[in-house]
Amino acid sequence: MHKDNKRREALLYHAKPTPGKIKVVPTKKYATQRDLSLAYSPGVAEPCLEIAKDIENVYKYTSKGNLVAVITNGTAVLGLGDIGPEASKPVMEGKALLFKIFADIDVFDIEVGTKNIEEFIATVKNIAPTFGGINLEDIKAPESFEIERRLVEELNIPVMHDDQHGTAIISSAALLNALELAEKNISEIKLVVSGAGSAALACANLYVLLGVKPENIIMFDVNGVLSNDRNDLSDLQKKYSFGTKGIQLGEALINADVFLGLSAGNILKPQMLLAMADNPIVFAMANPIPEIDYDVAIKTRKDIIMATGRSDHPNQVNNVLGFPYIFRGALDVRATKINEAMKMAAVRALAALAKESVPEQVNIAYGETKLYFGREYIIPKPFDPRLITMVAPAVAKAAMESGVALNPITDWKQYEEDLLERMGSDNKMIRLLINRAKSDPKRIVFAEADQLDVLKAAQIVHEEGIGLPILLGRKEDILELKEEIGFDADVPIFDPKTKDEDKRRLRYADIFWKERNRRGVSLLDAQKWMRERNYFAAMMVNEGDADAMVSGFSRSYPSVVKPLMQLIGKAPGISLIASTNMMMTNRGPMFLSDTAINPDPTSDDLAKIALMTEKTVRMFGLEPVIAMVSFSNFGSSTHESANKVREAVTYLHKYYPELVVDGEIQADFALNPEMLKNKFPFSKLAGKKVNTLIFPNLESANITYKLLKELYNVESIGPIVMGMDKPAHIFQLGASVEEMVNMAAVAVVDAQEKSKRLKNFTVKIE
């Protein structure tokens, strides 16, 4: 993407439709005068009086227990330096967003207008009664050390400077696992550190707690090696001033076991890497350019174990693996501080998680056949849903065992269920979908590319690496629009109506005619239809000139479905085409079928729709739990609509007993586990969380998904077409750019899946 376009996109993201990235929303009812009288005067006096009697009641009656302050003075913001408190606010809001989506922690970002240590500390102490925890952020060293030390000592709530300890905790987990793979003893390793700022020192401190000997650490800053003859070192830096005066980085790395980089890009040269010991461990964490390029490093040393701060390489040391879950655990036991025991618990939990079998959902998200513990997987992936149930409980237990927990947890199973319930409201599934598409991008035809919003979607798909767009439409219009939006990439553009495409169009027409000439299609008809984009796009996919297609932004659904059915048709063994919408609800992803194609399906059709939806749900890495919904509950009505649902369930129970499906059942019972368990304990859905609804007809499914979307602003992906022989998906008329990007990602993932099946089939035939 052109630099100016990226800048414009970032500014628009933060400015529109509402400035900023976070907002406050009520958690209580407020519709009536009675509600308001409880929320404020006079009802609010009662909790105030209870808190006045016992200050601990503030956790019972207010949001303090789930509220963290992200606090900065803007003196060391990312790679931007000292830009001031106001300019740092977008970063703090971004941190708040991460707290919320990964651990369901509410955040107020606080930007303090002082560089004076005492003033900063006083400000934080004065506002601390509002919060359950304090996350210090982007404060320059050495002031950050003193600020954190004082606040930890003087406050009775958790305080952590994530810039220091986040990187230290994640890299420590990586170090433990890397040393295990390299078969090296931590107490004997030689460690060279490039960088002597807050993060590097925090890493060294934690490594020492793990067993690294301080005298085996050689540390460098911008002025050279830290040695005991230097008089410009802080007290914290003096702890690691074991270097020989004048020694250079290359000399220090001779026979070194570990290199830790928190400094500048490209300072670790290949010859330096070659001089390191066998099975060298390299953590090159400068961003965006690491101390040595990943590809250069693995080419230089086949025995290397490497981690970086980048998401496009294995073993990303990403602070989001730590801080959300550390604070989650600390808040949930009302810890008075985040101590070394809690940090070490997080380290060991992360290290242990990397050795466990990886859920298919994570494999799918990262485009891996099977992630497993080894040189390219020494720390968990950020999208691993198990992080919250592994790290937060470990931190909470450590807080209890070390005596800093004021509200100990007694029922750990219930606590784990509570943590999982917290994560039902985020949009991780969309991030997983996009990430999976990026793992193996496919050629995708945008059949209406001369529509501005469609072109914008294609631009995002290209620039984010989701897919490889092929644009159909009037070339002059597309080029003009591309220039207008700064889409300067050289991507294929085809106009089926021009002479340039005569040869391809006539070839497509001839193929289509030969397939359909006994079904009333003349050659002239075929040639005429191939001038239409949806026919042309479908033939591109059929003939292998593209991997997938998307269309429907400017045309009605039936007019787009027709050419797809004629040209692409059903997959082998499939007798029915159907569709599902994935709705990103506050209880997690919900799949609704059939939302677009079959007006009044029979019982046989409903069973097929359920089976196809089950496969689609699994494609997203989820275990399908399917409710066949109706106005009736398990035979309470003999109406034909209820009967066909019941018959479909009977068929599925008989021939697919392993499938978790039941009905006919009313939607409220399907979605309320307590009601279902109490009233219908015999159901296969009892005790399970339903994530798939199969509706008795098109109108009920279509109305439901659109009501959810419009009334509750639920994000929708779909309709996802199921049962087609090739990947072809249809936008809703007038879909948003974001919706089209998501559907393009679905098309890419569908192409990946169909490609795998084809390869497996070919192998079996051979």
Secondary structure as the mmCIF struct_conf table of DSSP 4:
data_model
#
loop_
_struct_conf.conf_type_id
_struct_conf.id
_struct_conf.beg_label_comp_id
_struct_conf.beg_label_asym_id
_struct_conf.beg_label_seq_id
_struct_conf.end_label_comp_id
_struct_conf.end_label_asym_id
_struct_conf.end_label_seq_id
HELX_RH_AL_P HELX_RH_AL_P1 LYS A 3 ALA A 15
BEND BEND1 LYS A 16 LYS A 21
BEND BEND2 THR A 27 LYS A 28
BEND BEND3 ALA A 31 THR A 32
HELX_RH_AL_P HELX_RH_AL_P2 GLN A 33 ALA A 39
BEND BEND4 TYR A 40 TYR A 40
TURN_TY1_P TURN_TY1_P1 SER A 41 VAL A 44
HELX_RH_AL_P HELX_RH_AL_P3 ALA A 45 LYS A 53
HELX_RH_3T_P HELX_RH_3T_P1 ILE A 55 ASN A 57
HELX_RH_AL_P HELX_RH_AL_P4 VAL A 58 TYR A 61
BEND BEND5 THR A 62 THR A 62
HELX_RH_3T_P HELX_RH_3T_P2 SER A 63 ASN A 66
STRN STRN1 LEU A 67 THR A 72
BEND BEND6 GLY A 74 ALA A 76
STRN STRN2 VAL A 77 VAL A 77
TURN_TY1_P TURN_TY1_P2 LEU A 78 LEU A 80
STRN STRN3 GLY A 81 GLY A 81
BEND BEND7 ASP A 82 ASP A 82
HELX_RH_AL_P HELX_RH_AL_P5 PRO A 85 ALA A 103
STRN STRN4 ASP A 106 GLU A 111
HELX_RH_AL_P HELX_RH_AL_P6 ILE A 117 ILE A 127
HELX_RH_3T_P HELX_RH_3T_P3 ALA A 128 THR A 130
BEND BEND8 GLY A 132 GLY A 132
STRN STRN5 GLY A 133 LEU A 136
BEND BEND9 ASP A 138 ASP A 138
TURN_TY1_P TURN_TY1_P3 ALA A 141 PRO A 142
HELX_RH_AL_P HELX_RH_AL_P7 GLU A 143 GLU A 154
BEND BEND10 ASN A 156 ILE A 157
STRN STRN6 VAL A 159 HIS A 161
HELX_RH_AL_P HELX_RH_AL_P8 ASP A 162 ALA A 182
TURN_TY1_P TURN_TY1_P4 GLU A 183 GLU A 183
HELX_RH_3T_P HELX_RH_3T_P4 ILE A 186 GLU A 188
STRN STRN7 LEU A 191 SER A 194
BEND BEND11 GLY A 197 GLY A 197
HELX_RH_AL_P HELX_RH_AL_P9 SER A 198 LEU A 210
TURN_TY1_P TURN_TY1_P5 GLY A 211 GLY A 211
HELX_RH_3T_P HELX_RH_3T_P5 PRO A 214 ASN A 216
STRN STRN8 ILE A 217 ASP A 221
TURN_TY1_P TURN_TY1_P6 VAL A 222 ASN A 223
STRN STRN9 GLY A 224 VAL A 225
STRN STRN10 SER A 227 SER A 227
TURN_TY1_P TURN_TY1_P7 ASN A 228 ASP A 229
BEND BEND12 ASN A 231 ASP A 232
HELX_RH_AL_P HELX_RH_AL_P10 ASP A 235 LYS A 238
TURN_TY1_P TURN_TY1_P8 LYS A 239 TYR A 240
STRN STRN11 PHE A 242 PHE A 242
BEND BEND13 GLY A 243 GLY A 243
HELX_LH_PP_P HELX_LH_PP_P1 THR A 244 THR A 244
TURN_TY1_P TURN_TY1_P9 LYS A 245 GLY A 246
HELX_RH_AL_P HELX_RH_AL_P11 LEU A 249 ALA A 252
TURN_TY1_P TURN_TY1_P10 LEU A 253 ASN A 255
BEND BEND14 ASP A 257 ASP A 257
STRN STRN12 VAL A 258 GLY A 261
BEND BEND15 SER A 263 SER A 263
TURN_TY1_P TURN_TY1_P11 GLY A 265 ASN A 266
BEND BEND16 LEU A 268 LEU A 268
HELX_RH_AL_P HELX_RH_AL_P12 PRO A 270 LEU A 274
TURN_TY1_P TURN_TY1_P12 ALA A 275 ALA A 275
BEND BEND17 MET A 276 MET A 276
HELX_LH_PP_P HELX_LH_PP_P2 ALA A 277 ALA A 277
BEND BEND18 ASP A 278 ASN A 279
STRN STRN13 ILE A 281 ALA A 284
BEND BEND19 ASN A 287 ILE A 289
BEND BEND20 GLU A 291 ILE A 292
HELX_RH_AL_P HELX_RH_AL_P13 TYR A 294 THR A 300
TURN_TY1_P TURN_TY1_P13 LYS A 302 ASP A 303
STRN STRN14 ILE A 305 THR A 308
BEND BEND21 GLY A 309 GLY A 309
TURN_TY1_P TURN_TY1_P14 SER A 311 ASP A 312
BEND BEND22 HIS A 313 ASN A 315
STRN STRN15 GLN A 316 GLN A 316
HELX_RH_3T_P HELX_RH_3T_P6 ASN A 319 LEU A 321
TURN_TY1_P TURN_TY1_P15 GLY A 322 GLY A 322
HELX_RH_AL_P HELX_RH_AL_P14 PHE A 323 ASP A 332
TURN_TY1_P TURN_TY1_P16 VAL A 333 ARG A 334
STRN STRN16 ALA A 335 ALA A 335
BEND BEND23 THR A 336 THR A 336
HELX_RH_AL_P HELX_RH_AL_P15 GLU A 340 LEU A 353
TURN_TY1_P TURN_TY1_P17 ALA A 354 LYS A 355
BEND BEND24 GLU A 356 GLU A 356
HELX_LH_PP_P HELX_LH_PP_P3 SER A 357 PRO A 359
HELX_RH_AL_P HELX_RH_AL_P16 GLU A 360 ALA A 365
TURN_TY1_P TURN_TY1_P18 TYR A 366 GLY A 367
BEND BEND25 THR A 369 THR A 369
BEND BEND26 PHE A 373 PHE A 373
STRN STRN17 GLY A 374 GLY A 374
TURN_TY1_P TURN_TY1_P19 ARG A 375 GLU A 376
STRN STRN18 TYR A 377 TYR A 377
BEND BEND27 ILE A 378 ILE A 379
TURN_TY1_P TURN_TY1_P20 PRO A 382 PHE A 383
TURN_TY1_P TURN_TY1_P21 PRO A 385 ARG A 386
HELX_RH_AL_P HELX_RH_AL_P17 LEU A 387 GLU A 401
TURN_TY1_P TURN_TY1_P22 SER A 402 GLY A 403
STRN STRN19 ALA A 405 ALA A 405
BEND BEND28 LEU A 406 ASN A 407
HELX_RH_AL_P HELX_RH_AL_P18 TRP A 412 ARG A 422
HELX_RH_3T_P HELX_RH_3T_P7 MET A 423 SER A 425
BEND BEND29 ASP A 426 ASP A 426
HELX_RH_AL_P HELX_RH_AL_P19 LYS A 428 SER A 439
BEND BEND30 ASP A 440 ASP A 440
STRN STRN20 ARG A 443 PHE A 446
TURN_TY1_P TURN_TY1_P23 ALA A 447 ASP A 450
BEND BEND31 GLN A 451 GLN A 451
HELX_RH_AL_P HELX_RH_AL_P20 LEU A 452 GLU A 463
TURN_TY1_P TURN_TY1_P24 GLU A 464 GLY A 465
BEND BEND32 ILE A 466 ILE A 466
STRN STRN21 LEU A 468 LEU A 472
BEND BEND33 GLY A 473 GLY A 473
HELX_RH_AL_P HELX_RH_AL_P21 LYS A 475 ILE A 485
TURN_TY1_P TURN_TY1_P25 GLY A 486 GLY A 486
BEND BEND34 ALA A 489 ALA A 489
STRN STRN22 ILE A 493 PHE A 494
TURN_TY1_P TURN_TY1_P26 PRO A 496 LYS A 497
BEND BEND35 THR A 498 THR A 498
HELX_RH_3T_P HELX_RH_3T_P8 LYS A 499 GLU A 501
HELX_RH_AL_P HELX_RH_AL_P22 ASP A 502 ARG A 516
HELX_RH_3T_P HELX_RH_3T_P9 ASN A 517 ARG A 519
TURN_TY1_P TURN_TY1_P27 GLY A 520 GLY A 520
HELX_RH_AL_P HELX_RH_AL_P23 LEU A 523 TRP A 529
TURN_TY1_P TURN_TY1_P28 MET A 530 ARG A 531
BEND BEND36 GLU A 532 GLU A 532
HELX_RH_AL_P HELX_RH_AL_P24 ARG A 533 ASN A 542
TURN_TY1_P TURN_TY1_P29 GLU A 543 GLY A 544
BEND BEND37 ASP A 545 ASP A 545
BEND BEND38 ASP A 547 ASP A 547
STRN STRN23 ALA A 548 SER A 551
BEND BEND39 PHE A 553 ARG A 555
HELX_RH_AL_P HELX_RH_AL_P25 TYR A 557 LEU A 567
TURN_TY1_P TURN_TY1_P30 ILE A 568 ILE A 568
STRN STRN24 LYS A 570 LYS A 570
HELX_LH_PP_P HELX_LH_PP_P4 ALA A 571 ALA A 571
TURN_TY1_P TURN_TY1_P31 PRO A 572 GLY A 573
STRN STRN25 ALA A 578 THR A 585
TURN_TY1_P TURN_TY1_P32 ASN A 586 ARG A 587
STRN STRN26 GLY A 588 SER A 593
BEND BEND40 THR A 595 ILE A 597
BEND BEND41 PRO A 599 ASP A 600
HELX_RH_AL_P HELX_RH_AL_P26 SER A 603 MET A 619
TURN_TY1_P TURN_TY1_P33 PHE A 620 GLY A 621
STRN STRN27 ILE A 626 VAL A 629
BEND BEND42 PHE A 631 ASN A 633
TURN_TY1_P TURN_TY1_P34 PHE A 634 GLY A 635
BEND BEND43 SER A 636 SER A 636
HELX_RH_AL_P HELX_RH_AL_P27 GLU A 640 TYR A 655
TURN_TY1_P TURN_TY1_P35 PRO A 657 GLU A 658
BEND BEND44 LEU A 659 LEU A 659
STRN STRN28 VAL A 661 ILE A 665
HELX_RH_AL_P HELX_RH_AL_P28 ALA A 667 LEU A 671
HELX_RH_AL_P HELX_RH_AL_P29 PRO A 673 LYS A 679
TURN_TY1_P TURN_TY1_P36 PRO A 681 PHE A 682
BEND BEND45 SER A 683 SER A 683
TURN_TY1_P TURN_TY1_P37 LYS A 684 GLY A 687
BEND BEND46 LYS A 688 LYS A 688
STRN STRN29 THR A 692 ILE A 694
BEND BEND47 PRO A 696 ASN A 697
HELX_RH_AL_P HELX_RH_AL_P30 LEU A 698 TYR A 712
STRN STRN30 GLU A 715 MET A 722
BEND BEND48 GLY A 723 GLY A 723
STRN STRN31 MET A 724 MET A 724
BEND BEND49 ASP A 725 LYS A 726
STRN STRN32 ALA A 728 ILE A 730
HELX_LH_PP_P HELX_LH_PP_P5 PHE A 731 GLN A 732
TURN_TY1_P TURN_TY1_P38 LEU A 733 GLY A 734
HELX_RH_AL_P HELX_RH_AL_P31 VAL A 737 ILE A 765
#
